[in-house]
Amino acid sequence: MLAFELDQISSQAAAGDDRYVEFLRVPDLSLGLYRLGAGVHDPQQPHQQDEVYYIQKGRGKIQVQNEIRDVRAGSIIYVQAFAEHQFIEIEEDLEILVFFAPAESR
């Protein structure tokens, strides 16, 4: 078993000023914490893996292809592999758990 504490991962990311910190990688799954500050541009590109976002903190919107949806703490979003997507109109700093299946390519 592996176990993690989100507050420790968040502190590690903040201390290193990292936008994304991966903390689990096995062949069929990777898991990381993604952080975007209010008002910033989300630079991500489509991924080769399916992914699920769980919004831990913050508020904004996500655009997937041509669909836009509000997100806030507690929102869960599935994004199909290769779909263009990004967080937009970030009103409050976002802290997002990201699940990639299979594990994200490096």
Helices and strands as residue ranges (DSSP letters): H 6-16, E 20-26, E 29-36, E 50-64, E 67-72, E 76-79, E 85-101
